[in-house]
């Protein structure tokens, strides 16, 4: 479910999961719950103010960890 929600599945796998969610009430309920949790977390994170120096440190760290 996590990979599906994060859009990390191959297109064929995502199709299979989507088709399953259309026929399985238990999994559809779990999907709805997990999707709502993600939306809530994302909404709360948008309200967090990050100091500019911390943001710069994170960006420098990420750029060092990214392969060329």
C-alpha positions in Angstrom: 0.0 0.0 0.0 2.8 2.4 0.8 4.4 2.0 -2.6 1.1 2.6 -4.3 0.4 5.7 -2.2 3.9 7.0 -2.9 3.5 6.2 -6.6 6.5 4.0 -6.6 5.0 1.0 -8.4 5.5 0.2 -12.0 2.5 1.1 -14.1 1.4 -2.5 -14.4 1.6 -3.0 -10.6 -0.3 0.2 -10.0 -3.1 -1.0 -12.3 -3.3 -4.3 -10.4 -3.6 -2.5 -7.1 -6.2 -0.1 -8.4 -8.2 -2.9 -9.8 -8.0 -4.8 -6.5 -9.1 -1.7 -4.6 -12.2 -1.5 -6.8 -13.3 -5.0 -5.6 -11.9 -5.3 -2.0 -13.8 -3.2 0.6 -11.2 -4.0 3.3 -8.3 -2.8 1.2 -10.2 0.2 -0.1 -10.9 1.2 3.4 -7.3 0.8 4.4 -6.3 2.9 1.3 -8.7 5.7 2.2 -7.4 5.8 5.8 -3.7 5.8 4.7 -4.3 8.4 2.0 -6.1 10.7 4.6 -3.2 10.3 7.0 -0.7 11.4 4.2 -2.9 14.4 3.3 -3.1 15.5 7.0 0.7 15.2 7.5 1.4 17.1 4.3 -1.0 19.8 5.3 0.6 20.2 8.7 4.1 20.2 7.2 3.2 23.1 4.9 2.5 25.2 8.0 5.9 24.6 9.5 8.3 27.5 9.2 11.9 26.4 8.6 14.7 28.8 9.3 16.5 29.8 6.1 19.9 28.5 7.5 18.5 25.1 8.3 16.9 24.9 4.8 20.3 25.8 3.2 22.0 23.1 5.3 19.5 20.5 4.2 19.8 21.5 0.6 23.6 21.3 0.7 23.4 17.9 2.3 21.0 16.6 -0.3 23.0 17.9 -3.1 26.1 16.1 -1.8 24.1 12.9 -1.5 22.7 13.0 -5.0 24.8 11.1 -7.6 25.9 13.3 -10.6 
